[in-house]
Amino acid sequence: MARRSFIRGTGSYLPERVLSNAELAGMVETSDEWIQERTGIRQRHIAADGELTSDIATAAARRALAAAGIDASEIDLIVLATTTPDRTFPATATAVQAKLGISGGAAFDVQAVCSGFLFALATADSMLKQGLFNRALVIGAETFTRIIDWSDRGTCVLFGDGGGAVVLEAREGEFAADEGVITHHIRTDGTKSDLLYVDGGVSSTGTIGHVRMEGNRVFKHAVANISAAIEAVLAETGLTSADIDWFVPHQANKRILDGVAKKLSIPEEKVVITVDQHANTSAASIPLALDHAVRTGRAKSGDLILSEAMGGGFSWGASLFRL
């Protein structure tokens, strides 16, 4: 008998406040046309004053639980991917655990910036397959705009806040090779960390800091690294891009999405794009886009999903799973 993880439900949450490109143009030297041409972004959501990352994560988790048709008490693992925790410690996942009324199992954070959800998914999947836990909430949630320098037009136009979650369930039985959560390929290269980072930290400056990025250099690495990760998961499974029902990428920049899809011959109609509405929500962007695809009726049970991401660190990866 084999043990495998399956996605049982998805959920997401976006803060109420929407910041349009036109409004942003009143804050920094930019324009709606400039932002759309270079990023594909039209707007982003901004967390309200006092709205914490744990609040966003909990709201997304509740919707995923409702979609899965299970009670929070049935969850024994929470893995939360975030770059913007509520506090230095304890882990923001424990705040979500408390808000959901769960006192058993384990809850912890994963930090891999924009790749965080895939790292969290791979971690939870491995733990469920080993029999350590039975049902997990895998969450990506960010209040990323709180580490933005609003005077830097190269970064402030790119990011937004939000959260997404999936309920992951372990099942035992005889499964086909392409059922459930199939495989992951995650990597990092710390020698490139100076190209995308935050210029603050507990042990360095004692401050939160702001995002700093060399956009052109990040773009070049992104397309190459993401494509290599996708090719690795396809080679491992013997599948091809033609077998994919939906490509649900990290929503960083439409030019990056277009570049990766073109390089891998993934048709435009199979690419789930939400960057125009949500901007880059870092670790939240993949589960947000996945839930959007599910709730709009595009992605359905049985569909084969390919996801990818790249973030600071550099961190990057790809995951393959069937809904």
N, C-alpha and C positions, 0 to 999 in steps of 0.2 A: 504494500500500500504506500502510495506516495502522498506527500503533504505539500500543498500549493496554496498560494495567496490569490484571492479574487477581489476585485473592486465591487463592492456591493451598493455603494451610493456615493453621490457627489454633492457638494454644496459650495456656495460662495457668498461673499458679502462685500458691498462697496459703500463707503461713506456717502452721506447725502450730498455734501457740497461738491459741485462740479466747477472746475476752473478751466475755462476755454482758452484757446490760443489768443483770442482777441483781448481777453482780460490780462493774460500774461504779457502781451505786448505793451500794456500800460505800466508794467513793473520793471521791464528790462528791455534793452534794445533788440527787438526781434519783431517778427510779423507772423501772421497765420500762414501766409504763403511760404515763408522761409522754413517754418517748422514742418509743415506738411511735406514740402519737397524733399527735405533731408531725413525725415523720420516716419512720415505717415501718420503722425499723431494729430488729433483734432482737439482732444480734451483729456483731462485726468481728474480723478476724485481725490479730495483732500480730507483727511481725518479732522473731526471737530475738536475744538479745545476740550481737553480732558478725556478724549476717546483714545484708549490704549490699544496697543498691538494685541493684548490678550482679549479685549472686547471684540475686536475684528475677527480674531481667530475663533473665539467662542461662537459668534454669530454664524460663521461659515460652517463650523462643526455641527451646530444644531441642525442646520439645513441638510447637511450630509447624513446625519442620523435619521432625520425624518424621511429622506429619500430611500435610505436603507431599510426603514421600517423597524428599527431597533431602539432600545432605550440606552441612555448613556451608561447605565449600570452594567451593560454587557461589554463595555470597552475595558480592556486591561492594559492597553499601551497607547500612549500619545507621543508622537514624534513631531515636533514643531520646528519648521525651518523659518528662521528669521534673522535679519541683520539689525533689527531695531527692537530689541527686547524692552520690556517694561522697566526692568531694573538690571543692574549688574548681576545680581543673584537674588533669589533663586531663579531657576529657569522659568521663562514665561509659560512653558508647557504646564508647569505645576499650577500657575494661576488659572489656566484654562481648565485643568483637572478640577480645581476647586469650584469654579463657576458652573461646571457641569454636574457638580455634586458627586464626584467620583473620589473615593478615598483609597482604593486598592490599585494594584498593578504598578506601572511605572510611567513617568512622564519626563521628557528631557528635550532640550533644544539641539538643533543642528545648525551650524553656521558655514554655509558655502555660498553666500550671497545669492546671485541670481540662479545659480545651479542648486540652491538649497533644497527645493522640493524633490528633485531627482535623487539627491543624496539621502534625504529622509525616507523616500519611498524604498530605495535599495536597502536601507538599514532596517526598516520595519518588515519588509518582505523577507529578509534573511532571518530575522528573529522569529517570525511566524513559521517559516519553513522548518526551523530548528525545534519548534515546539515550545519555545519559551513563553509565548503568548498566543492568544486565540483570535482576538479582534483588536484592530488598531485604528486610531484616527491619525492620518497623516495630513499635516496642515502646512500651508505656506501662508504667512501673514506678515504684513509690513505697514509701518507708518514711515515710509521712506522719505517723505517730503520733509521730515524733521532733521535730516542730515544733509539737506540741500543748501547750497549757497545761492540764494535767490538773485544775486548780482552776476552770477556766472551763466551766461546764456547757453554755453556749451553743454551744461548739465541740467540746469533747472527746467528746461523744456521737456526733458526726457522721462521724468519719473512721476509716479502717483502712488496712492495708498489703496490697500484692499487685502482680501484674504480668500483662500480657497481650501477645500478639504475633501478628502476621500475616506470612506470607511473600507478598510482592508480586512478581509476575513480568511482565516485558514480553513481549508477543507482537506479531507483525506479520501483517497480513492485512486482509481486508475484514470489518468488524464492523457489527452493528446499533447504533443509537444508544444502546440501553440495555443493552449488554453490558459486563462488567468494571467497573472503577471509572469512574463516569459523570461526576460533577461534585462541586465543593465550593463552599462559601460561608463564608469566615472573615473575622472582623472583630475590632477592638479599640477601646476607648474609655478612654484613660488618665485622662480627667477624673473617672472614677468609682473610681479605684484606692484611695481612702481608705475605701471601703466593705468591701473584702475584701483583706487584705494580711498580710504577716509583718513584725513590728516589729523586724527586725534585717537586717543585710547587711554584706558585706565592706567596702564603701566608706562606709557610714553609721555603724554602731555597732561593727563588728568582731565581732559576735556572730551566732549563728544566728537567734535570735528565735523568736516564737510567732505562730500564726495569730490574727488579729483580724478580726471580722466584725460588720457590722450586718445581722443576719439578715432582718428584715422588709423592709428596703430592697433587699437582694440578691434576695429572692424576687420582688418586683414587677418588677425589671428582667429577671430570668431568664426568666419566662414570656413577656414581650414580645419580648425579643431572640431567644430561641430560636425562637419562632413565626415571627418575621420571616425568620430564616435558612432555616428549612424552606420557607416560602412562596417564597423566592427560588430555591432549587434545584428546586422543583417547577415554578415558572413557566418556568425556563430549559429544562427538559426536556419540558414539555407534559404531564407526568404529574400525577396527583392522589393524594391520600392513599388512595384506594380501590385504587390500583395497588400499594401497598406490601404486601409479604408479612409483613415484620417491622420493628417500630420498636425499635431498640436504642439507647436514650438513655444519656447520662451519668447515673450512679446517684448523684445528689446528695441527693435528698429525694423521697419518694413523692408528697408534695403537689405538688411542681413537675412531676413526671412526669404525674400525673393532670391537672394544669391545662393542660399543653401538649397532651396527647392529646385532651382535651375540646375545646380551642379549635380543633384541626385535624381534629376528627371521626375520630380514629383509634380503632377499637374496642379495648376493654381486652384482648381475647384476642390481639391482635397486638403487644402491648407486652411486651418482655422485661424483667423486673424481677429484679434480684439484690441491690438495696440492703438488703433485709431480712437477708441472710446476710453480705454483704461490707461494708456501710456505704459511705461515699464514699471510694473509693480514688484520687481525683483523676485523673491522666492514665491510670491503669490501668483505670478502670471500664468504658469502652466495649469494649476488647478482651477483658476478663474476661467481660463479659456476652455478647459475641458468641461466644466460645469455649464458654461454658456452653450457649448456644442450639444450637450445632452438636453438641456432645457429648451432649446430652440428646435429640437427634434432632428438635428443633423446626425449626431452620433447616437447609435442605438446598441442595445445589448447584442453581443456577438461580433461587434465591429473590432477590427484590429487597429490599434492606436500606436503611433510612433511619436515620442516626445524627445525634445532636446533642449539644452540650455548651456549658456556660458556666462560666467561672472568673474568678479574680482578674485584674485588669488594667484594666477588664473585658476579657475575651476571650470570644468565642463563635463558634459555627459549626455547619454541618451538612454532611454528606456523603451521597452516594447511590451505592450500588454493588450489583452482582449477584454472588452467590457463585458 
